[in-house]
Amino acid sequence: MMAPICLVENNNEQLSVNQKALQILDKISQPVVVVAIVGLYRTGKSYLMNRLAGQKDGFSLGSTVQSHTKGIWMWCVPHPKKSNHTLVLLDTEGLGDVEKGDNQNDSWIFALAILLSSTFVYNSMGTINQQAMDQLHYVTELTDRIRAKSSPDASEVEDSAAFLSFFPDFVWTLRDFSLDLEADGQPISADQYLEKSLTLKQGNSQKDNNFNLPRLCIRKFFPKKKCFIFDRPTHRKKLSQLETLHDDDLDAEFVQQVATFCSYIFNNSRTKTLSGGIQVNGPRLESLVQTYVNAINCGDLPCMENAVLALAEIENSAAVKKAIAHYDQQMGQKLQLPTDTLQELLDLHRASEKEAIEVFMKNSFKDVDNLFQKELAAELEKKLDDFCKQNMKASSDRCSALLEDIFTPLEESLKQGIYSKPGGYHLFIKKTQELKNTYLQEPRKGVQAEEILQAYLKSKESIADAILQTDQTLTEKEKEIEMQRMKAESAEAAAKMLEEMQAKNQQMIEQKEKSHQEHVKQLTEKMERERIQFMAEQERLLDLKLREQALLQKERFMNESRQLQKEIHNLQLEMERQKEQCTIL
């Protein structure tokens, strides 16, 4: 099993991405479930992450008051419950390390853990009291650290809907928990304890506001919450040996609590997804890490929308290449030049094009203004034009070779002057017709068969005319009639060729229209799937906001309820717009 590796290094208050870790992510084609853990230093975060990896050691535990984990460390393991998924564990450096002096990077580590994860675990010691809430002040800074959109409008500053679509589920783990879980003399669950701890306090004083702010932020940004409590694992003096202790040497209740926690994470942590239901795999997570860290180092706020658009640009460009490669493969396997007819080539192109568009649709997302799909359409049209030229050349080459081979006896006879005698003209015409019939019976001559034949025959018109004029068995009247017949045949052949050319042009026009319709069809189907997915996500967000509003009203926090109502109204308006939206291409 691969060992943990530092993903985001934190050296001298400067964040940097470890390229070796990115190479590991780049090789993970499966969807990823990303679990990140944060908390104060020396609170046992790494132990829980090691157990999620199915190991006792891996992430450094440390046994002193120094923070062992620096930056963000990553451990990629096969998901124990979801087949064809990879579990990515992110262990972060301890918050509030006294050796740092400047805790500026703590806030960035906290923000990165939220941005990258699908389940966010906050680990703390003891009970949820005001001190614990004060230590979780990072959650109150999220809107100062993260932007949802690149150009937010005035209302978005207070609207959490955009954040909810990106943010992970929240799990609070309470270590060395010593209280009995009960309220008003009745036993309660850990989840009920968390909900009770997040109850707001009436009042408008600064103290009341300080009390309520972190609780409001947790409720606003993390509507799906879970809480686990853990007894002390063993005697304090043995904690330094936690990596080597067998489960039998640990508190039995603690062992069971860890197993329950791991089971929940394995069965309930979602695949990391982006807005619109886009599943994240290793390369996509790699791109997100780089985009967010680069933004921080440039002095900007990590922007979720920009990160998705940057990722989309990379993947959509790759999707065009994959689609073209698939088209080339299909045409290479099925196309044999020259084709008998242009329609045969167009049918093969259309089938391969349809599959290529499907490949693009499967691998692309957030294609703003359909720029990459238009690029694909232009590339496929160019490919068709190239194949048409290749087809014409292959046909011309084959037909020219056939004519040279078939008409060689005629050429030899001409050199020998066999037709330069009385009655020679009719012999020449008869032989020419025989050889012409032989040529016409040859298979797979392609689209240039008639044109190349007529060009050859036209090149022999002067010879035919000379033989006609010197044939003494023909009267002048017969020669005149024959010349008129030759002109009529030539005109008929020219008219036929023109008709064929017009038919080919019409076929090409129809093909372009069919290509456009195929693009529109598949895009419309994809947009409808995405619209349904978007509406389902918005319904989920609306339900969460309505629940929170009901809770605020129950607690008589009417100002907060009215503020939330604005967000609910904006969300409902957006949903109505989506329902009424029609696709115009």
C-alpha positions as CSV (number, residue, x, y, z in Angstrom):
1,M,0.0,0.0,0.0
2,M,1.2,3.5,-0.9
3,A,2.5,5.5,2.1
4,P,1.2,8.9,3.0
5,I,2.8,11.8,1.1
6,C,2.8,15.5,1.6
7,L,0.3,17.1,-0.8
8,V,0.5,20.8,0.2
9,E,3.7,21.8,1.9
10,N,3.8,24.7,4.4
11,N,7.4,26.0,4.7
12,N,8.1,29.4,6.1
13,E,4.5,30.4,5.8
14,Q,4.5,29.6,2.1
15,L,2.2,27.0,0.7
16,S,3.5,24.9,-2.2
17,V,2.2,21.8,-4.0
18,N,4.3,18.6,-4.0
19,Q,4.7,17.4,-7.6
20,K,5.2,13.8,-6.6
21,A,1.8,13.8,-4.9
22,L,0.2,15.3,-8.0
23,Q,1.7,12.5,-10.0
24,I,-0.1,10.0,-7.8
25,L,-3.4,11.8,-8.2
26,D,-2.8,12.0,-12.0
27,K,-2.9,8.2,-12.2
28,I,-6.2,7.8,-10.3
29,S,-8.9,7.5,-13.0
30,Q,-11.6,6.4,-10.5
31,P,-13.9,8.8,-8.7
32,V,-12.6,9.9,-5.3
33,V,-14.1,10.2,-1.9
34,V,-12.1,12.8,-0.1
35,V,-12.1,12.9,3.7
36,A,-10.1,15.8,5.4
37,I,-9.5,16.2,9.1
38,V,-8.6,19.5,10.8
39,G,-8.3,20.5,14.5
40,L,-6.0,21.8,17.1
41,Y,-2.5,20.2,17.2
42,R,-2.1,17.1,19.4
43,T,-5.7,16.1,19.4
44,G,-5.3,12.7,17.8
45,K,-6.4,13.6,14.2
46,S,-3.8,11.3,12.6
47,Y,-4.9,8.3,14.6
48,L,-8.4,8.4,13.2
49,M,-7.1,8.9,9.6
50,N,-4.8,5.9,10.0
51,R,-7.8,3.8,11.1
52,L,-9.7,4.9,8.0
53,A,-6.8,3.7,6.0
54,G,-7.1,0.3,7.8
55,Q,-3.8,0.8,9.4
56,K,-2.4,1.6,12.9
57,D,0.3,3.8,11.5
58,G,1.0,5.8,8.4
59,F,0.2,9.4,9.2
60,S,2.6,10.6,11.9
61,L,1.0,10.7,15.3
62,G,3.7,12.3,17.4
63,S,3.8,12.1,21.1
64,T,4.8,15.5,22.3
65,V,3.2,18.9,22.4
66,Q,4.8,19.7,19.0
67,S,2.7,19.6,15.9
68,H,4.0,16.7,13.7
69,T,2.0,17.2,10.5
70,K,3.0,20.2,8.5
71,G,0.8,21.3,5.6
72,I,-1.6,18.8,4.2
73,W,-0.7,15.1,3.9
74,M,-2.4,12.7,1.6
75,W,-3.0,9.0,1.6
76,C,-4.8,7.3,-1.3
77,V,-6.2,3.8,-0.6
78,P,-8.9,1.6,-2.3
79,H,-12.3,2.4,-0.9
80,P,-13.3,-0.4,1.4
81,K,-17.0,-0.2,0.5
82,K,-17.4,1.5,-2.9
83,S,-15.9,-0.5,-5.7
84,N,-14.1,1.4,-8.4
85,H,-13.6,4.3,-6.0
86,T,-10.5,5.6,-4.3
87,L,-10.5,7.0,-0.7
88,V,-8.3,10.0,-0.4
89,L,-7.5,10.9,3.2
90,L,-6.2,14.4,3.9
91,D,-4.5,14.9,7.3
92,T,-3.8,18.6,8.1
93,E,-1.3,20.2,10.3
94,G,-2.5,21.1,13.8
95,L,-4.2,24.4,14.1
96,G,-3.0,26.9,16.7
97,D,0.6,25.5,16.9
98,V,2.4,27.8,19.4
99,E,5.6,27.5,17.4
100,K,4.1,29.2,14.4
101,G,3.7,32.6,15.8
102,D,1.7,33.7,12.8
103,N,-1.5,31.7,12.3
104,Q,-2.3,33.2,8.9
105,N,-1.7,29.8,7.2
106,D,-4.0,28.0,9.6
107,S,-7.0,29.8,8.0
108,W,-5.7,28.8,4.5
109,I,-5.2,25.1,5.6
110,F,-8.7,25.1,7.0
111,A,-10.1,26.6,3.8
112,L,-8.2,24.2,1.6
113,A,-9.5,21.2,3.6
114,I,-13.1,22.4,3.0
115,L,-12.5,23.1,-0.7
116,L,-10.9,19.7,-1.4
117,S,-13.0,17.4,0.7
118,S,-16.4,15.7,0.4
119,T,-16.4,15.0,4.1
120,F,-14.8,17.5,6.5
121,V,-13.9,16.2,10.0
122,Y,-13.3,18.7,12.7
123,N,-11.5,17.1,15.6
124,S,-11.4,18.6,19.1
125,M,-10.8,17.6,22.7
126,G,-13.5,17.4,25.4
127,T,-17.0,18.9,25.1
128,I,-18.6,21.4,22.8
129,N,-18.3,24.5,24.9
130,Q,-17.7,28.2,24.1
131,Q,-13.9,27.5,24.1
132,A,-14.4,24.8,21.5
133,M,-16.5,27.2,19.5
134,D,-14.0,30.0,19.8
135,Q,-11.3,27.6,18.5
136,L,-13.5,27.0,15.5
137,H,-13.4,30.7,14.6
138,Y,-12.0,29.7,11.2
139,V,-15.5,28.8,10.1
140,T,-16.5,32.4,10.6
141,E,-13.8,33.6,8.2
142,L,-14.8,31.3,5.3
143,T,-16.5,34.0,3.3
144,D,-13.4,36.1,3.7
145,R,-11.2,33.3,2.5
146,I,-13.3,31.7,-0.3
147,R,-15.3,33.1,-3.2
148,A,-18.0,31.0,-4.8
149,K,-18.2,33.0,-8.0
150,S,-15.6,35.0,-10.0
151,S,-18.0,38.0,-10.3
152,P,-20.5,37.9,-7.4
153,D,-23.4,40.2,-7.4
154,A,-24.3,42.3,-4.4
155,S,-26.7,39.8,-3.0
156,E,-24.3,36.9,-3.2
157,V,-22.2,38.2,-0.3
158,E,-24.9,37.0,2.1
159,D,-26.2,34.1,0.0
160,S,-24.8,30.7,1.1
161,A,-26.5,28.7,-1.7
162,A,-23.4,29.0,-3.9
163,F,-21.2,27.7,-1.1
164,L,-23.5,24.8,-0.2
165,S,-23.2,23.3,-3.7
166,F,-19.4,23.0,-3.2
167,F,-19.0,22.5,0.6
168,P,-18.6,19.0,2.2
169,D,-20.6,17.3,4.8
170,F,-19.5,18.2,8.4
171,V,-18.4,15.7,11.0
172,W,-17.4,16.8,14.5
173,T,-15.3,14.3,16.5
174,L,-15.0,14.9,20.2
175,R,-12.0,13.2,21.8
176,D,-11.7,12.2,25.5
177,F,-15.3,13.0,26.0
178,S,-16.2,12.6,29.6
179,L,-19.8,13.8,30.0
180,D,-23.0,11.7,30.0
181,L,-25.0,12.4,26.9
182,E,-28.3,13.6,28.4
183,A,-30.5,16.6,28.4
184,D,-33.3,17.4,30.9
185,G,-32.6,14.0,32.5
186,Q,-33.2,12.1,29.2
187,P,-30.5,10.3,27.2
188,I,-29.6,12.0,23.8
189,S,-27.5,11.0,20.9
190,A,-24.2,12.6,19.9
191,D,-26.0,14.2,16.9
192,Q,-28.7,15.7,19.3
193,Y,-25.9,16.9,21.5
194,L,-24.3,18.7,18.5
195,E,-27.6,20.3,17.5
196,K,-28.3,21.4,21.1
197,S,-24.8,22.9,21.2
198,L,-25.5,24.9,18.0
199,T,-28.6,26.5,19.6
200,L,-28.4,30.3,19.4
201,K,-28.6,32.7,22.3
202,Q,-31.2,35.5,22.4
203,G,-29.7,39.0,22.7
204,N,-27.9,41.7,20.7
205,S,-24.8,42.3,22.8
206,Q,-21.3,41.8,21.4
207,K,-21.0,38.8,23.7
208,D,-24.2,37.3,22.3
209,N,-23.1,38.0,18.7
210,N,-19.7,36.3,19.4
211,F,-21.6,33.3,20.9
212,N,-24.0,33.0,17.9
213,L,-21.6,33.7,15.0
214,P,-19.7,30.4,14.7
215,R,-22.9,28.5,15.4
216,L,-24.8,30.4,12.6
217,C,-21.9,29.8,10.2
218,I,-21.8,26.0,10.9
219,R,-25.6,25.8,10.5
220,K,-25.5,27.9,7.3
221,F,-22.5,26.3,5.5
222,F,-22.9,22.7,6.8
223,P,-26.5,21.7,6.8
224,K,-25.6,18.0,7.0
225,K,-23.9,17.5,10.3
226,K,-22.8,14.4,12.3
227,C,-21.1,14.1,15.7
228,F,-19.1,11.3,17.3
229,I,-17.8,11.1,20.8
230,F,-14.7,9.1,21.9
231,D,-13.6,8.0,25.3
232,R,-9.9,8.3,26.2
233,P,-8.2,5.4,24.4
234,T,-5.9,4.4,27.2
235,H,-3.9,5.7,30.1
236,R,-2.2,9.0,29.4
237,K,1.3,7.5,29.8
238,K,0.5,4.9,27.1
239,L,-0.7,7.4,24.5
240,S,2.8,7.8,23.1
241,Q,2.6,4.1,22.2
242,L,-0.8,4.3,20.5
243,E,0.6,3.1,17.1
244,T,1.9,-0.1,18.6
245,L,-0.9,-1.0,21.0
246,H,-3.3,-3.8,20.1
247,D,-7.0,-3.2,20.3
248,D,-7.1,-5.4,23.4
249,D,-4.8,-2.9,25.1
250,L,-7.2,0.0,24.4
251,D,-10.4,0.9,26.1
252,A,-13.1,-1.4,24.6
253,E,-15.6,1.5,24.3
254,F,-13.1,3.6,22.4
255,V,-12.4,0.7,20.0
256,Q,-16.1,0.4,19.3
257,Q,-16.5,4.2,18.9
258,V,-13.7,4.2,16.3
259,A,-15.2,1.3,14.4
260,T,-18.6,3.1,14.4
261,F,-16.9,6.3,13.1
262,C,-15.1,4.4,10.3
263,S,-18.2,2.6,9.3
264,Y,-20.1,5.9,9.0
265,I,-17.4,7.5,6.9
266,F,-17.1,4.4,4.6
267,N,-20.9,4.1,4.0
268,N,-22.0,7.8,4.0
269,S,-19.1,9.9,2.7
270,R,-20.1,11.0,-0.8
271,T,-18.0,11.0,-3.9
272,K,-16.3,14.4,-4.3
273,T,-18.5,16.4,-6.8
274,L,-18.5,19.8,-8.2
275,S,-21.4,22.0,-9.0
276,G,-23.7,20.3,-11.5
277,G,-22.9,16.8,-10.2
278,I,-19.5,16.5,-11.8
279,Q,-17.7,13.7,-10.2
280,V,-14.0,14.3,-9.2
281,N,-11.3,11.8,-10.1
282,G,-7.6,12.0,-9.4
283,P,-6.6,14.4,-12.2
284,R,-9.5,16.7,-11.4
285,L,-8.5,16.8,-7.7
286,E,-5.0,17.5,-8.9
287,S,-6.2,20.5,-10.9
288,L,-8.2,21.8,-8.0
289,V,-5.3,21.6,-5.6
290,Q,-3.0,23.5,-8.0
291,T,-5.6,26.2,-8.8
292,Y,-6.5,26.9,-5.1
293,V,-2.9,27.0,-3.9
294,N,-1.8,29.2,-6.8
295,A,-4.6,31.6,-6.0
296,I,-3.5,31.8,-2.4
297,N,0.1,32.3,-3.3
298,C,-0.9,35.1,-5.7
299,G,-2.7,36.9,-2.9
300,D,-6.1,36.1,-4.3
301,L,-9.0,34.3,-2.7
302,P,-9.6,30.7,-4.0
303,C,-12.6,30.9,-6.3
304,M,-14.6,27.8,-6.6
305,E,-16.1,28.9,-10.0
306,N,-12.7,29.8,-11.4
307,A,-11.3,26.4,-10.3
308,V,-14.1,24.6,-12.0
309,L,-13.8,26.7,-15.2
310,A,-10.0,26.1,-15.2
311,L,-10.6,22.4,-14.8
312,A,-13.2,22.5,-17.5
313,E,-10.9,24.1,-19.9
314,I,-8.3,21.4,-19.4
315,E,-10.7,18.6,-19.6
316,N,-12.8,20.0,-22.5
317,S,-9.6,20.4,-24.5
318,A,-8.7,16.8,-23.7
319,A,-12.3,15.7,-24.5
320,V,-11.9,17.2,-28.0
321,K,-8.7,15.2,-28.5
322,K,-10.3,12.0,-27.2
323,A,-13.3,12.5,-29.6
324,I,-11.0,13.1,-32.6
325,A,-8.9,10.1,-31.7
326,H,-12.0,7.9,-31.5
327,Y,-13.2,9.3,-34.8
328,D,-9.8,8.5,-36.4
329,Q,-9.8,5.0,-35.0
330,Q,-13.3,4.2,-36.2
331,M,-12.6,5.6,-39.7
332,G,-9.2,3.9,-39.8
333,Q,-10.9,0.5,-39.0
334,K,-13.9,0.8,-41.3
335,L,-12.9,3.0,-44.2
336,Q,-11.5,1.4,-47.3
337,L,-10.6,3.9,-50.0
338,P,-11.8,4.5,-52.6
339,T,-15.5,4.1,-51.7
340,D,-17.9,3.2,-54.5
341,T,-20.0,6.3,-53.8
342,L,-19.7,9.5,-51.8
343,Q,-22.7,8.4,-49.8
344,E,-20.8,5.3,-48.6
345,L,-18.1,7.7,-47.2
346,L,-20.7,10.0,-45.7
347,D,-22.4,7.2,-43.9
348,L,-19.2,6.0,-42.4
349,H,-18.3,9.5,-41.4
350,R,-21.8,10.1,-39.8
351,A,-21.6,6.9,-37.7
352,S,-18.0,7.7,-36.5
353,E,-19.0,11.4,-35.9
354,K,-21.9,10.3,-33.8
355,E,-19.7,8.2,-31.6
356,A,-17.1,11.0,-31.4
357,I,-19.7,13.5,-30.2
358,E,-20.8,10.9,-27.6
359,V,-17.1,10.6,-26.4
360,F,-16.9,14.4,-26.2
361,M,-20.2,14.7,-24.3
362,K,-19.1,12.1,-21.8
363,N,-15.7,13.7,-21.1
364,S,-16.7,17.4,-21.2
365,F,-18.4,19.8,-18.8
366,K,-19.0,23.5,-18.3
367,D,-18.4,24.1,-22.0
368,V,-19.1,27.9,-21.9
369,D,-20.8,29.0,-25.1
370,N,-20.1,25.5,-26.5
371,L,-16.7,26.7,-27.7
372,F,-15.0,23.3,-27.4
373,Q,-18.0,21.5,-29.1
374,K,-17.7,24.1,-31.9
375,E,-14.0,23.3,-32.1
376,L,-14.8,19.6,-32.4
377,A,-17.4,20.2,-35.1
378,A,-14.9,22.3,-37.1
379,E,-12.3,19.5,-36.7
380,L,-14.7,16.8,-37.8
381,E,-15.8,18.8,-40.8
382,K,-12.1,19.3,-41.7
383,K,-11.5,15.6,-41.3
384,L,-14.4,14.8,-43.7
385,D,-13.1,17.3,-46.2
386,D,-9.7,15.6,-46.0
387,F,-11.2,12.1,-46.4
388,C,-13.2,13.4,-49.4
389,K,-9.9,14.6,-51.0
390,Q,-8.2,11.3,-50.2
391,N,-11.1,9.4,-51.6
392,M,-11.0,11.4,-54.8
393,K,-7.3,10.9,-55.2
394,A,-7.5,7.2,-54.4
395,S,-10.3,6.8,-57.0
396,S,-8.4,8.9,-59.5
397,D,-5.2,6.8,-59.0
398,R,-7.1,3.5,-59.3
399,C,-9.1,4.6,-62.4
400,S,-6.0,6.0,-64.1
401,A,-4.1,2.7,-63.5
402,L,-7.1,0.7,-64.7
403,L,-7.4,2.8,-67.9
404,E,-3.7,2.4,-68.6
405,D,-3.9,-1.3,-68.1
406,I,-7.2,-1.9,-70.0
407,F,-6.5,0.4,-72.9
408,T,-2.9,-0.7,-73.5
409,P,-3.9,-3.0,-76.4
410,L,-5.6,0.0,-78.1
411,E,-2.6,2.2,-77.6
412,E,-0.4,-0.5,-79.2
413,S,-2.8,-0.9,-82.1
414,L,-2.7,2.9,-82.7
415,K,1.1,2.9,-82.7
416,Q,1.0,0.0,-85.3
417,G,-1.5,2.0,-87.5
418,I,-4.0,-0.8,-87.4
419,Y,-6.9,1.6,-87.6
420,S,-5.3,3.8,-90.3
421,K,-7.0,1.9,-93.1
422,P,-10.4,1.6,-94.8
423,G,-12.9,0.5,-92.3
424,G,-10.5,1.3,-89.4
425,Y,-12.8,3.9,-87.8
426,H,-15.5,1.4,-87.0
427,L,-12.9,-1.1,-85.7
428,F,-11.5,1.7,-83.5
429,I,-15.0,2.7,-82.1
430,K,-15.9,-1.0,-81.5
431,K,-12.6,-1.7,-79.7
432,T,-12.9,1.5,-77.6
433,Q,-16.5,0.5,-76.6
434,E,-15.3,-3.0,-75.6
435,L,-12.5,-1.7,-73.5
436,K,-14.9,0.9,-72.0
437,N,-17.3,-1.8,-71.0
438,T,-14.4,-3.8,-69.4
439,Y,-13.5,-0.7,-67.4
440,L,-17.0,0.0,-66.3
441,Q,-17.3,-3.6,-65.0
442,E,-14.3,-3.2,-62.7
443,P,-15.3,-2.9,-59.0
444,R,-14.5,-0.2,-56.5
445,K,-13.3,2.4,-58.9
446,G,-14.7,5.1,-56.7
447,V,-16.3,8.5,-57.1
448,Q,-14.0,9.6,-59.9
449,A,-14.7,6.7,-62.2
450,E,-16.8,8.6,-64.8
451,E,-14.7,11.8,-64.7
452,I,-11.4,10.0,-65.3
453,L,-12.9,7.9,-68.1
454,Q,-14.3,10.9,-69.8
455,A,-11.0,12.7,-69.5
456,Y,-9.3,9.8,-71.1
457,L,-11.8,9.5,-73.9
458,K,-11.6,13.2,-74.5
459,S,-7.8,12.9,-74.9
460,K,-8.5,10.4,-77.7
461,E,-11.0,12.6,-79.6
462,S,-8.4,14.1,-81.9
463,I,-7.1,10.6,-82.8
464,A,-10.6,9.4,-83.4
465,D,-11.3,12.4,-85.6
466,A,-8.1,11.7,-87.6
467,I,-9.0,8.1,-88.1
468,L,-12.6,9.1,-89.1
469,Q,-11.3,11.6,-91.7
470,T,-8.9,9.1,-93.3
471,D,-11.3,6.2,-93.5
472,Q,-12.1,6.0,-97.2
473,T,-15.0,3.6,-96.7
474,L,-17.1,6.5,-95.2
475,T,-18.8,9.1,-97.3
476,E,-18.6,12.8,-96.3
477,K,-22.2,12.6,-95.1
478,E,-21.5,9.6,-92.9
479,K,-18.4,11.4,-91.5
480,E,-20.6,14.5,-90.7
481,I,-23.2,12.3,-89.0
482,E,-20.5,10.6,-87.0
483,M,-18.9,13.9,-85.9
484,Q,-22.3,15.1,-84.7
485,R,-22.8,11.8,-82.8
486,M,-19.4,12.3,-81.1
487,K,-20.2,15.9,-80.1
488,A,-23.6,14.8,-78.8
489,E,-21.9,12.0,-76.7
490,S,-19.4,14.4,-75.4
491,A,-22.1,17.0,-74.5
492,E,-24.1,14.2,-72.8
493,A,-21.1,13.1,-70.8
494,A,-20.4,16.6,-69.7
495,A,-24.0,17.2,-68.7
496,K,-23.9,13.9,-66.7
497,M,-20.7,14.9,-64.9
498,L,-22.2,18.3,-64.0
499,E,-25.3,16.6,-62.7
500,E,-23.1,14.2,-60.6
501,M,-21.2,17.2,-59.3
502,Q,-24.3,19.0,-58.3
503,A,-25.6,15.8,-56.6
504,K,-22.4,15.5,-54.6
505,N,-22.6,19.2,-53.6
506,Q,-26.1,18.6,-52.4
507,Q,-25.0,15.5,-50.5
508,M,-22.3,17.6,-48.7
509,I,-24.8,20.3,-47.8
510,E,-27.2,17.7,-46.4
511,Q,-24.3,16.1,-44.5
512,K,-23.4,19.4,-42.8
513,E,-27.0,19.8,-41.8
514,K,-27.1,16.3,-40.4
515,S,-23.9,16.9,-38.5
516,H,-25.3,20.1,-37.0
517,Q,-28.5,18.3,-36.0
518,E,-26.5,15.5,-34.4
519,H,-24.5,18.1,-32.3
520,V,-27.7,19.8,-31.4
521,K,-29.4,16.6,-30.4
522,Q,-26.7,15.3,-28.2
523,L,-26.1,18.8,-26.6
524,T,-29.8,19.2,-25.9
525,E,-30.0,15.7,-24.3
526,K,-26.9,16.6,-22.2
527,M,-28.3,20.0,-21.2
528,E,-31.5,18.3,-20.1
529,R,-29.7,15.8,-18.0
530,E,-27.7,18.6,-16.4
531,R,-30.8,20.6,-15.9
532,I,-32.5,17.7,-14.1
533,Q,-29.4,17.2,-12.0
534,F,-29.2,21.0,-11.2
535,M,-32.9,21.1,-10.2
536,A,-32.4,18.1,-7.9
537,E,-29.4,19.8,-6.3
538,Q,-31.4,23.1,-5.9
539,E,-34.3,21.2,-4.4
540,R,-31.9,19.7,-1.9
541,L,-30.5,23.1,-1.1
542,L,-34.0,24.6,-0.8
543,D,-35.1,21.9,1.6
544,L,-32.0,22.5,3.8
545,K,-32.6,26.3,3.8
546,L,-36.3,25.8,4.7
547,R,-35.4,23.5,7.6
548,E,-32.9,26.1,8.9
549,Q,-35.4,28.8,8.5
550,A,-38.0,26.8,10.5
551,L,-35.4,26.3,13.2
552,L,-34.5,30.0,13.3
553,Q,-38.2,30.9,13.6
554,K,-38.6,28.3,16.4
555,E,-35.7,29.9,18.2
556,R,-37.3,33.4,17.5
557,F,-34.4,34.7,15.5
558,M,-36.6,36.6,13.1
559,N,-33.9,38.9,11.6
560,E,-31.8,35.9,10.6
561,S,-35.0,34.2,9.3
562,R,-35.8,37.2,7.1
563,Q,-32.3,37.2,5.8
564,L,-32.5,33.5,5.0
565,Q,-35.9,34.2,3.3
566,K,-34.1,36.4,0.8
567,E,-31.8,33.5,0.0
568,I,-34.7,31.1,-0.3
569,H,-36.5,33.6,-2.6
570,N,-33.4,34.0,-4.9
571,L,-33.1,30.2,-5.0
572,Q,-36.7,29.8,-6.0
573,L,-36.4,32.4,-8.7
574,E,-33.3,30.6,-10.1
575,M,-35.2,27.3,-10.1
576,E,-38.1,28.9,-12.0
577,R,-35.7,30.3,-14.6
578,Q,-34.3,26.8,-15.1
579,K,-37.8,25.3,-15.5
580,E,-38.7,27.9,-18.2
581,Q,-35.3,27.8,-19.9
582,C,-35.4,26.5,-23.5
583,T,-32.4,25.6,-25.5
584,I,-31.6,27.8,-28.5
585,L,-28.6,26.7,-30.6
